[in-house]
Amino acid sequence: MIHPSDDLPRRAILSGSEFEERIGYARAVVDGDRVHVSGTTGFDYTAMTISDDVVEQAEQCLRNIGAALTEAGCTFADVVRVRYLLPDRADFKPCWPVLRRCFGEVRPAATMMVCGLADPRMRIEIEVDARRPATAEAARPVSPPPG
């Protein structure tokens, strides 16, 4: 059976972060109808600055993720999975109102993990997976299975 998205190309979305270039990854990858957004921190990538405040970092994470989703043809409403990574579990609860604004109606599957991050200034990292909405361009007839 041919899946409707089998003929859609895989493409990388870059944010301009120096980390993407130095490490060798993309902010997001669109693969058919799936969008995988890399772990995204609270850096403002245009200025390469980061706030000391975890809530401000969470807000910036979501702005960065929102930009990648938009470029991929999605919104937060299309997110099916979110992962929160924090070095200090006590920082998670203050972020809840910000996270709820983006995900409260969507209700994606979610996981929070306590772990070290690449830079000690980073207090939260957020990763999401989304499914692109069907479009007239992406839709094509599904072939029946052979035989």
Chimera marker file (.cmm) of the C-alpha trace (Angstrom):
<marker_set name="trace">
<marker id="1" x="0.000" y="0.000" z="0.000" r="1" g="1" b="0" radius="0.5"/>
<marker id="2" x="1.325" y="3.426" z="-0.900" r="1" g="1" b="0" radius="0.5"/>
<marker id="3" x="0.986" y="5.994" z="1.859" r="1" g="1" b="0" radius="0.5"/>
<marker id="4" x="-0.230" y="9.420" z="0.679" r="1" g="1" b="0" radius="0.5"/>
<marker id="5" x="2.982" y="11.059" z="1.898" r="1" g="1" b="0" radius="0.5"/>
<marker id="6" x="5.451" y="8.607" z="0.333" r="1" g="1" b="0" radius="0.5"/>
<marker id="7" x="6.225" y="10.956" z="-2.537" r="1" g="1" b="0" radius="0.5"/>
<marker id="8" x="6.756" y="14.035" z="-0.347" r="1" g="1" b="0" radius="0.5"/>
<marker id="9" x="10.419" y="14.956" z="-0.019" r="1" g="1" b="0" radius="0.5"/>
<marker id="10" x="12.425" y="15.040" z="3.159" r="1" g="1" b="0" radius="0.5"/>
<marker id="11" x="13.690" y="18.525" z="3.890" r="1" g="1" b="0" radius="0.5"/>
<marker id="12" x="15.609" y="20.269" z="6.618" r="1" g="1" b="0" radius="0.5"/>
<marker id="13" x="14.531" y="23.525" z="8.241" r="1" g="1" b="0" radius="0.5"/>
<marker id="14" x="17.353" y="25.669" z="9.607" r="1" g="1" b="0" radius="0.5"/>
<marker id="15" x="16.901" y="28.467" z="12.139" r="1" g="1" b="0" radius="0.5"/>
<marker id="16" x="20.298" y="30.079" z="11.722" r="1" g="1" b="0" radius="0.5"/>
<marker id="17" x="21.500" y="28.917" z="15.128" r="1" g="1" b="0" radius="0.5"/>
<marker id="18" x="25.264" y="28.602" z="15.289" r="1" g="1" b="0" radius="0.5"/>
<marker id="19" x="24.705" y="25.275" z="17.080" r="1" g="1" b="0" radius="0.5"/>
<marker id="20" x="23.114" y="23.760" z="13.956" r="1" g="1" b="0" radius="0.5"/>
<marker id="21" x="26.192" y="24.604" z="11.905" r="1" g="1" b="0" radius="0.5"/>
<marker id="22" x="28.752" y="23.625" z="14.535" r="1" g="1" b="0" radius="0.5"/>
<marker id="23" x="27.120" y="20.325" z="15.500" r="1" g="1" b="0" radius="0.5"/>
<marker id="24" x="25.540" y="19.392" z="12.164" r="1" g="1" b="0" radius="0.5"/>
<marker id="25" x="21.782" y="19.152" z="12.648" r="1" g="1" b="0" radius="0.5"/>
<marker id="26" x="18.604" y="20.922" z="11.564" r="1" g="1" b="0" radius="0.5"/>
<marker id="27" x="16.087" y="22.764" z="13.732" r="1" g="1" b="0" radius="0.5"/>
<marker id="28" x="13.438" y="20.569" z="12.153" r="1" g="1" b="0" radius="0.5"/>
<marker id="29" x="13.056" y="17.853" z="9.560" r="1" g="1" b="0" radius="0.5"/>
<marker id="30" x="9.935" y="17.462" z="7.455" r="1" g="1" b="0" radius="0.5"/>
<marker id="31" x="9.564" y="13.849" z="6.353" r="1" g="1" b="0" radius="0.5"/>
<marker id="32" x="6.334" y="13.349" z="4.454" r="1" g="1" b="0" radius="0.5"/>
<marker id="33" x="3.517" y="14.370" z="6.773" r="1" g="1" b="0" radius="0.5"/>
<marker id="34" x="5.735" y="14.183" z="9.859" r="1" g="1" b="0" radius="0.5"/>
<marker id="35" x="7.631" y="17.107" z="11.345" r="1" g="1" b="0" radius="0.5"/>
<marker id="36" x="10.364" y="16.461" z="13.890" r="1" g="1" b="0" radius="0.5"/>
<marker id="37" x="11.575" y="19.564" z="15.725" r="1" g="1" b="0" radius="0.5"/>
<marker id="38" x="14.946" y="19.174" z="17.431" r="1" g="1" b="0" radius="0.5"/>
<marker id="39" x="15.427" y="19.930" z="21.080" r="1" g="1" b="0" radius="0.5"/>
<marker id="40" x="15.067" y="23.704" z="21.169" r="1" g="1" b="0" radius="0.5"/>
<marker id="41" x="16.428" y="25.931" z="23.898" r="1" g="1" b="0" radius="0.5"/>
<marker id="42" x="15.655" y="29.457" z="24.989" r="1" g="1" b="0" radius="0.5"/>
<marker id="43" x="18.312" y="31.111" z="22.848" r="1" g="1" b="0" radius="0.5"/>
<marker id="44" x="17.236" y="34.016" z="20.694" r="1" g="1" b="0" radius="0.5"/>
<marker id="45" x="19.062" y="32.768" z="17.603" r="1" g="1" b="0" radius="0.5"/>
<marker id="46" x="19.241" y="36.162" z="15.911" r="1" g="1" b="0" radius="0.5"/>
<marker id="47" x="21.207" y="37.676" z="18.802" r="1" g="1" b="0" radius="0.5"/>
<marker id="48" x="22.542" y="34.380" z="20.251" r="1" g="1" b="0" radius="0.5"/>
<marker id="49" x="21.459" y="35.527" z="23.704" r="1" g="1" b="0" radius="0.5"/>
<marker id="50" x="19.585" y="33.663" z="26.411" r="1" g="1" b="0" radius="0.5"/>
<marker id="51" x="17.679" y="34.918" z="29.452" r="1" g="1" b="0" radius="0.5"/>
<marker id="52" x="18.558" y="33.769" z="32.955" r="1" g="1" b="0" radius="0.5"/>
<marker id="53" x="14.834" y="33.273" z="33.711" r="1" g="1" b="0" radius="0.5"/>
<marker id="54" x="13.456" y="29.783" z="33.007" r="1" g="1" b="0" radius="0.5"/>
<marker id="55" x="9.972" y="31.066" z="32.126" r="1" g="1" b="0" radius="0.5"/>
<marker id="56" x="11.430" y="33.525" z="29.607" r="1" g="1" b="0" radius="0.5"/>
<marker id="57" x="13.516" y="30.671" z="28.219" r="1" g="1" b="0" radius="0.5"/>
<marker id="58" x="10.392" y="28.522" z="27.844" r="1" g="1" b="0" radius="0.5"/>
<marker id="59" x="8.644" y="31.363" z="26.002" r="1" g="1" b="0" radius="0.5"/>
<marker id="60" x="11.625" y="31.732" z="23.649" r="1" g="1" b="0" radius="0.5"/>
<marker id="61" x="11.749" y="27.956" z="23.112" r="1" g="1" b="0" radius="0.5"/>
<marker id="62" x="8.139" y="28.086" z="21.993" r="1" g="1" b="0" radius="0.5"/>
<marker id="63" x="8.766" y="31.067" z="19.692" r="1" g="1" b="0" radius="0.5"/>
<marker id="64" x="11.648" y="29.159" z="18.094" r="1" g="1" b="0" radius="0.5"/>
<marker id="65" x="9.543" y="25.993" z="17.759" r="1" g="1" b="0" radius="0.5"/>
<marker id="66" x="6.603" y="27.985" z="16.407" r="1" g="1" b="0" radius="0.5"/>
<marker id="67" x="8.796" y="29.460" z="13.664" r="1" g="1" b="0" radius="0.5"/>
<marker id="68" x="9.994" y="25.972" z="12.641" r="1" g="1" b="0" radius="0.5"/>
<marker id="69" x="6.438" y="24.607" z="12.657" r="1" g="1" b="0" radius="0.5"/>
<marker id="70" x="5.232" y="27.517" z="10.520" r="1" g="1" b="0" radius="0.5"/>
<marker id="71" x="7.998" y="26.914" z="7.982" r="1" g="1" b="0" radius="0.5"/>
<marker id="72" x="6.968" y="23.241" z="7.913" r="1" g="1" b="0" radius="0.5"/>
<marker id="73" x="3.318" y="24.143" z="7.275" r="1" g="1" b="0" radius="0.5"/>
<marker id="74" x="2.121" y="23.373" z="10.814" r="1" g="1" b="0" radius="0.5"/>
<marker id="75" x="0.966" y="25.055" z="13.976" r="1" g="1" b="0" radius="0.5"/>
<marker id="76" x="1.042" y="24.025" z="17.611" r="1" g="1" b="0" radius="0.5"/>
<marker id="77" x="-2.373" y="22.439" z="16.978" r="1" g="1" b="0" radius="0.5"/>
<marker id="78" x="-0.581" y="19.794" z="14.873" r="1" g="1" b="0" radius="0.5"/>
<marker id="79" x="1.828" y="18.727" z="17.651" r="1" g="1" b="0" radius="0.5"/>
<marker id="80" x="1.350" y="15.097" z="18.687" r="1" g="1" b="0" radius="0.5"/>
<marker id="81" x="4.354" y="14.674" z="21.018" r="1" g="1" b="0" radius="0.5"/>
<marker id="82" x="6.335" y="17.015" z="23.269" r="1" g="1" b="0" radius="0.5"/>
<marker id="83" x="9.396" y="16.350" z="25.409" r="1" g="1" b="0" radius="0.5"/>
<marker id="84" x="10.605" y="18.727" z="28.112" r="1" g="1" b="0" radius="0.5"/>
<marker id="85" x="14.232" y="18.471" z="29.239" r="1" g="1" b="0" radius="0.5"/>
<marker id="86" x="15.357" y="20.360" z="32.336" r="1" g="1" b="0" radius="0.5"/>
<marker id="87" x="18.478" y="20.174" z="34.491" r="1" g="1" b="0" radius="0.5"/>
<marker id="88" x="16.457" y="21.155" z="37.597" r="1" g="1" b="0" radius="0.5"/>
<marker id="89" x="13.008" y="19.609" z="38.144" r="1" g="1" b="0" radius="0.5"/>
<marker id="90" x="12.001" y="22.609" z="40.288" r="1" g="1" b="0" radius="0.5"/>
<marker id="91" x="12.116" y="24.776" z="37.146" r="1" g="1" b="0" radius="0.5"/>
<marker id="92" x="9.324" y="22.817" z="35.445" r="1" g="1" b="0" radius="0.5"/>
<marker id="93" x="6.301" y="23.965" z="37.460" r="1" g="1" b="0" radius="0.5"/>
<marker id="94" x="6.916" y="27.714" z="36.890" r="1" g="1" b="0" radius="0.5"/>
<marker id="95" x="6.776" y="26.993" z="33.130" r="1" g="1" b="0" radius="0.5"/>
<marker id="96" x="3.387" y="25.252" z="33.225" r="1" g="1" b="0" radius="0.5"/>
<marker id="97" x="1.264" y="28.343" z="32.407" r="1" g="1" b="0" radius="0.5"/>
<marker id="98" x="3.405" y="29.112" z="29.324" r="1" g="1" b="0" radius="0.5"/>
<marker id="99" x="3.302" y="25.492" z="28.172" r="1" g="1" b="0" radius="0.5"/>
<marker id="100" x="-0.444" y="25.257" z="28.757" r="1" g="1" b="0" radius="0.5"/>
<marker id="101" x="-1.043" y="28.271" z="26.488" r="1" g="1" b="0" radius="0.5"/>
<marker id="102" x="0.490" y="26.327" z="23.582" r="1" g="1" b="0" radius="0.5"/>
<marker id="103" x="-0.553" y="22.783" z="24.405" r="1" g="1" b="0" radius="0.5"/>
<marker id="104" x="-3.566" y="22.976" z="26.742" r="1" g="1" b="0" radius="0.5"/>
<marker id="105" x="-6.145" y="22.498" z="23.994" r="1" g="1" b="0" radius="0.5"/>
<marker id="106" x="-3.931" y="20.250" z="21.852" r="1" g="1" b="0" radius="0.5"/>
<marker id="107" x="-3.090" y="17.705" z="24.564" r="1" g="1" b="0" radius="0.5"/>
<marker id="108" x="-0.078" y="16.041" z="22.895" r="1" g="1" b="0" radius="0.5"/>
<marker id="109" x="1.612" y="13.048" z="24.480" r="1" g="1" b="0" radius="0.5"/>
<marker id="110" x="4.262" y="14.517" z="26.801" r="1" g="1" b="0" radius="0.5"/>
<marker id="111" x="7.327" y="13.553" z="28.770" r="1" g="1" b="0" radius="0.5"/>
<marker id="112" x="9.464" y="15.594" z="31.179" r="1" g="1" b="0" radius="0.5"/>
<marker id="113" x="13.013" y="14.454" z="31.870" r="1" g="1" b="0" radius="0.5"/>
<marker id="114" x="15.624" y="15.796" z="34.242" r="1" g="1" b="0" radius="0.5"/>
<marker id="115" x="19.023" y="15.779" z="32.557" r="1" g="1" b="0" radius="0.5"/>
<marker id="116" x="22.074" y="17.871" z="31.850" r="1" g="1" b="0" radius="0.5"/>
<marker id="117" x="21.932" y="20.239" z="28.879" r="1" g="1" b="0" radius="0.5"/>
<marker id="118" x="24.759" y="21.295" z="26.550" r="1" g="1" b="0" radius="0.5"/>
<marker id="119" x="25.296" y="24.732" z="28.105" r="1" g="1" b="0" radius="0.5"/>
<marker id="120" x="24.862" y="25.587" z="31.803" r="1" g="1" b="0" radius="0.5"/>
<marker id="121" x="22.862" y="28.713" z="30.836" r="1" g="1" b="0" radius="0.5"/>
<marker id="122" x="20.175" y="26.476" z="29.328" r="1" g="1" b="0" radius="0.5"/>
<marker id="123" x="17.423" y="25.775" z="31.851" r="1" g="1" b="0" radius="0.5"/>
<marker id="124" x="14.858" y="24.129" z="29.557" r="1" g="1" b="0" radius="0.5"/>
<marker id="125" x="14.875" y="22.407" z="26.195" r="1" g="1" b="0" radius="0.5"/>
<marker id="126" x="11.714" y="21.432" z="24.330" r="1" g="1" b="0" radius="0.5"/>
<marker id="127" x="11.365" y="18.947" z="21.472" r="1" g="1" b="0" radius="0.5"/>
<marker id="128" x="8.177" y="18.317" z="19.490" r="1" g="1" b="0" radius="0.5"/>
<marker id="129" x="6.834" y="16.042" z="16.788" r="1" g="1" b="0" radius="0.5"/>
<marker id="130" x="3.911" y="17.153" z="14.649" r="1" g="1" b="0" radius="0.5"/>
<marker id="131" x="1.835" y="15.816" z="11.818" r="1" g="1" b="0" radius="0.5"/>
<marker id="132" x="1.262" y="18.124" z="8.892" r="1" g="1" b="0" radius="0.5"/>
<marker id="133" x="-2.358" y="18.645" z="7.935" r="1" g="1" b="0" radius="0.5"/>
<marker id="134" x="-3.447" y="17.025" z="4.693" r="1" g="1" b="0" radius="0.5"/>
<marker id="135" x="-3.404" y="19.412" z="1.757" r="1" g="1" b="0" radius="0.5"/>
<marker id="136" x="-4.675" y="19.139" z="-1.772" r="1" g="1" b="0" radius="0.5"/>
<marker id="137" x="-1.054" y="19.070" z="-2.999" r="1" g="1" b="0" radius="0.5"/>
<marker id="138" x="-0.054" y="16.279" z="-0.628" r="1" g="1" b="0" radius="0.5"/>
<marker id="139" x="-3.119" y="14.109" z="-1.127" r="1" g="1" b="0" radius="0.5"/>
<marker id="140" x="-3.145" y="11.522" z="-3.870" r="1" g="1" b="0" radius="0.5"/>
<marker id="141" x="-5.108" y="8.333" z="-4.306" r="1" g="1" b="0" radius="0.5"/>
<marker id="142" x="-3.969" y="5.420" z="-2.218" r="1" g="1" b="0" radius="0.5"/>
<marker id="143" x="-3.289" y="2.360" z="-4.348" r="1" g="1" b="0" radius="0.5"/>
<marker id="144" x="-4.918" y="-0.867" z="-3.240" r="1" g="1" b="0" radius="0.5"/>
<marker id="145" x="-2.575" y="-3.625" z="-2.089" r="1" g="1" b="0" radius="0.5"/>
<marker id="146" x="-1.442" y="-5.975" z="-4.890" r="1" g="1" b="0" radius="0.5"/>
<marker id="147" x="-3.275" y="-9.220" z="-5.464" r="1" g="1" b="0" radius="0.5"/>
<link id1="1" id2="2" r="1" g="1" b="0" radius="0.2"/>
<link id1="2" id2="3" r="1" g="1" b="0" radius="0.2"/>
<link id1="3" id2="4" r="1" g="1" b="0" radius="0.2"/>
<link id1="4" id2="5" r="1" g="1" b="0" radius="0.2"/>
<link id1="5" id2="6" r="1" g="1" b="0" radius="0.2"/>
<link id1="6" id2="7" r="1" g="1" b="0" radius="0.2"/>
<link id1="7" id2="8" r="1" g="1" b="0" radius="0.2"/>
<link id1="8" id2="9" r="1" g="1" b="0" radius="0.2"/>
<link id1="9" id2="10" r="1" g="1" b="0" radius="0.2"/>
<link id1="10" id2="11" r="1" g="1" b="0" radius="0.2"/>
<link id1="11" id2="12" r="1" g="1" b="0" radius="0.2"/>
<link id1="12" id2="13" r="1" g="1" b="0" radius="0.2"/>
<link id1="13" id2="14" r="1" g="1" b="0" radius="0.2"/>
<link id1="14" id2="15" r="1" g="1" b="0" radius="0.2"/>
<link id1="15" id2="16" r="1" g="1" b="0" radius="0.2"/>
<link id1="16" id2="17" r="1" g="1" b="0" radius="0.2"/>
<link id1="17" id2="18" r="1" g="1" b="0" radius="0.2"/>
<link id1="18" id2="19" r="1" g="1" b="0" radius="0.2"/>
<link id1="19" id2="20" r="1" g="1" b="0" radius="0.2"/>
<link id1="20" id2="21" r="1" g="1" b="0" radius="0.2"/>
<link id1="21" id2="22" r="1" g="1" b="0" radius="0.2"/>
<link id1="22" id2="23" r="1" g="1" b="0" radius="0.2"/>
<link id1="23" id2="24" r="1" g="1" b="0" radius="0.2"/>
<link id1="24" id2="25" r="1" g="1" b="0" radius="0.2"/>
<link id1="25" id2="26" r="1" g="1" b="0" radius="0.2"/>
<link id1="26" id2="27" r="1" g="1" b="0" radius="0.2"/>
<link id1="27" id2="28" r="1" g="1" b="0" radius="0.2"/>
<link id1="28" id2="29" r="1" g="1" b="0" radius="0.2"/>
<link id1="29" id2="30" r="1" g="1" b="0" radius="0.2"/>
<link id1="30" id2="31" r="1" g="1" b="0" radius="0.2"/>
<link id1="31" id2="32" r="1" g="1" b="0" radius="0.2"/>
<link id1="32" id2="33" r="1" g="1" b="0" radius="0.2"/>
<link id1="33" id2="34" r="1" g="1" b="0" radius="0.2"/>
<link id1="34" id2="35" r="1" g="1" b="0" radius="0.2"/>
<link id1="35" id2="36" r="1" g="1" b="0" radius="0.2"/>
<link id1="36" id2="37" r="1" g="1" b="0" radius="0.2"/>
<link id1="37" id2="38" r="1" g="1" b="0" radius="0.2"/>
<link id1="38" id2="39" r="1" g="1" b="0" radius="0.2"/>
<link id1="39" id2="40" r="1" g="1" b="0" radius="0.2"/>
<link id1="40" id2="41" r="1" g="1" b="0" radius="0.2"/>
<link id1="41" id2="42" r="1" g="1" b="0" radius="0.2"/>
<link id1="42" id2="43" r="1" g="1" b="0" radius="0.2"/>
<link id1="43" id2="44" r="1" g="1" b="0" radius="0.2"/>
<link id1="44" id2="45" r="1" g="1" b="0" radius="0.2"/>
<link id1="45" id2="46" r="1" g="1" b="0" radius="0.2"/>
<link id1="46" id2="47" r="1" g="1" b="0" radius="0.2"/>
<link id1="47" id2="48" r="1" g="1" b="0" radius="0.2"/>
<link id1="48" id2="49" r="1" g="1" b="0" radius="0.2"/>
<link id1="49" id2="50" r="1" g="1" b="0" radius="0.2"/>
<link id1="50" id2="51" r="1" g="1" b="0" radius="0.2"/>
<link id1="51" id2="52" r="1" g="1" b="0" radius="0.2"/>
<link id1="52" id2="53" r="1" g="1" b="0" radius="0.2"/>
<link id1="53" id2="54" r="1" g="1" b="0" radius="0.2"/>
<link id1="54" id2="55" r="1" g="1" b="0" radius="0.2"/>
<link id1="55" id2="56" r="1" g="1" b="0" radius="0.2"/>
<link id1="56" id2="57" r="1" g="1" b="0" radius="0.2"/>
<link id1="57" id2="58" r="1" g="1" b="0" radius="0.2"/>
<link id1="58" id2="59" r="1" g="1" b="0" radius="0.2"/>
<link id1="59" id2="60" r="1" g="1" b="0" radius="0.2"/>
<link id1="60" id2="61" r="1" g="1" b="0" radius="0.2"/>
<link id1="61" id2="62" r="1" g="1" b="0" radius="0.2"/>
<link id1="62" id2="63" r="1" g="1" b="0" radius="0.2"/>
<link id1="63" id2="64" r="1" g="1" b="0" radius="0.2"/>
<link id1="64" id2="65" r="1" g="1" b="0" radius="0.2"/>
<link id1="65" id2="66" r="1" g="1" b="0" radius="0.2"/>
<link id1="66" id2="67" r="1" g="1" b="0" radius="0.2"/>
<link id1="67" id2="68" r="1" g="1" b="0" radius="0.2"/>
<link id1="68" id2="69" r="1" g="1" b="0" radius="0.2"/>
<link id1="69" id2="70" r="1" g="1" b="0" radius="0.2"/>
<link id1="70" id2="71" r="1" g="1" b="0" radius="0.2"/>
<link id1="71" id2="72" r="1" g="1" b="0" radius="0.2"/>
<link id1="72" id2="73" r="1" g="1" b="0" radius="0.2"/>
<link id1="73" id2="74" r="1" g="1" b="0" radius="0.2"/>
<link id1="74" id2="75" r="1" g="1" b="0" radius="0.2"/>
<link id1="75" id2="76" r="1" g="1" b="0" radius="0.2"/>
<link id1="76" id2="77" r="1" g="1" b="0" radius="0.2"/>
<link id1="77" id2="78" r="1" g="1" b="0" radius="0.2"/>
<link id1="78" id2="79" r="1" g="1" b="0" radius="0.2"/>
<link id1="79" id2="80" r="1" g="1" b="0" radius="0.2"/>
<link id1="80" id2="81" r="1" g="1" b="0" radius="0.2"/>
<link id1="81" id2="82" r="1" g="1" b="0" radius="0.2"/>
<link id1="82" id2="83" r="1" g="1" b="0" radius="0.2"/>
<link id1="83" id2="84" r="1" g="1" b="0" radius="0.2"/>
<link id1="84" id2="85" r="1" g="1" b="0" radius="0.2"/>
<link id1="85" id2="86" r="1" g="1" b="0" radius="0.2"/>
<link id1="86" id2="87" r="1" g="1" b="0" radius="0.2"/>
<link id1="87" id2="88" r="1" g="1" b="0" radius="0.2"/>
<link id1="88" id2="89" r="1" g="1" b="0" radius="0.2"/>
<link id1="89" id2="90" r="1" g="1" b="0" radius="0.2"/>
<link id1="90" id2="91" r="1" g="1" b="0" radius="0.2"/>
<link id1="91" id2="92" r="1" g="1" b="0" radius="0.2"/>
<link id1="92" id2="93" r="1" g="1" b="0" radius="0.2"/>
<link id1="93" id2="94" r="1" g="1" b="0" radius="0.2"/>
<link id1="94" id2="95" r="1" g="1" b="0" radius="0.2"/>
<link id1="95" id2="96" r="1" g="1" b="0" radius="0.2"/>
<link id1="96" id2="97" r="1" g="1" b="0" radius="0.2"/>
<link id1="97" id2="98" r="1" g="1" b="0" radius="0.2"/>
<link id1="98" id2="99" r="1" g="1" b="0" radius="0.2"/>
<link id1="99" id2="100" r="1" g="1" b="0" radius="0.2"/>
<link id1="100" id2="101" r="1" g="1" b="0" radius="0.2"/>
<link id1="101" id2="102" r="1" g="1" b="0" radius="0.2"/>
<link id1="102" id2="103" r="1" g="1" b="0" radius="0.2"/>
<link id1="103" id2="104" r="1" g="1" b="0" radius="0.2"/>
<link id1="104" id2="105" r="1" g="1" b="0" radius="0.2"/>
<link id1="105" id2="106" r="1" g="1" b="0" radius="0.2"/>
<link id1="106" id2="107" r="1" g="1" b="0" radius="0.2"/>
<link id1="107" id2="108" r="1" g="1" b="0" radius="0.2"/>
<link id1="108" id2="109" r="1" g="1" b="0" radius="0.2"/>
<link id1="109" id2="110" r="1" g="1" b="0" radius="0.2"/>
<link id1="110" id2="111" r="1" g="1" b="0" radius="0.2"/>
<link id1="111" id2="112" r="1" g="1" b="0" radius="0.2"/>
<link id1="112" id2="113" r="1" g="1" b="0" radius="0.2"/>
<link id1="113" id2="114" r="1" g="1" b="0" radius="0.2"/>
<link id1="114" id2="115" r="1" g="1" b="0" radius="0.2"/>
<link id1="115" id2="116" r="1" g="1" b="0" radius="0.2"/>
<link id1="116" id2="117" r="1" g="1" b="0" radius="0.2"/>
<link id1="117" id2="118" r="1" g="1" b="0" radius="0.2"/>
<link id1="118" id2="119" r="1" g="1" b="0" radius="0.2"/>
<link id1="119" id2="120" r="1" g="1" b="0" radius="0.2"/>
<link id1="120" id2="121" r="1" g="1" b="0" radius="0.2"/>
<link id1="121" id2="122" r="1" g="1" b="0" radius="0.2"/>
<link id1="122" id2="123" r="1" g="1" b="0" radius="0.2"/>
<link id1="123" id2="124" r="1" g="1" b="0" radius="0.2"/>
<link id1="124" id2="125" r="1" g="1" b="0" radius="0.2"/>
<link id1="125" id2="126" r="1" g="1" b="0" radius="0.2"/>
<link id1="126" id2="127" r="1" g="1" b="0" radius="0.2"/>
<link id1="127" id2="128" r="1" g="1" b="0" radius="0.2"/>
<link id1="128" id2="129" r="1" g="1" b="0" radius="0.2"/>
<link id1="129" id2="130" r="1" g="1" b="0" radius="0.2"/>
<link id1="130" id2="131" r="1" g="1" b="0" radius="0.2"/>
<link id1="131" id2="132" r="1" g="1" b="0" radius="0.2"/>
<link id1="132" id2="133" r="1" g="1" b="0" radius="0.2"/>
<link id1="133" id2="134" r="1" g="1" b="0" radius="0.2"/>
<link id1="134" id2="135" r="1" g="1" b="0" radius="0.2"/>
<link id1="135" id2="136" r="1" g="1" b="0" radius="0.2"/>
<link id1="136" id2="137" r="1" g="1" b="0" radius="0.2"/>
<link id1="137" id2="138" r="1" g="1" b="0" radius="0.2"/>
<link id1="138" id2="139" r="1" g="1" b="0" radius="0.2"/>
<link id1="139" id2="140" r="1" g="1" b="0" radius="0.2"/>
<link id1="140" id2="141" r="1" g="1" b="0" radius="0.2"/>
<link id1="141" id2="142" r="1" g="1" b="0" radius="0.2"/>
<link id1="142" id2="143" r="1" g="1" b="0" radius="0.2"/>
<link id1="143" id2="144" r="1" g="1" b="0" radius="0.2"/>
<link id1="144" id2="145" r="1" g="1" b="0" radius="0.2"/>
<link id1="145" id2="146" r="1" g="1" b="0" radius="0.2"/>
<link id1="146" id2="147" r="1" g="1" b="0" radius="0.2"/>
</marker_set>
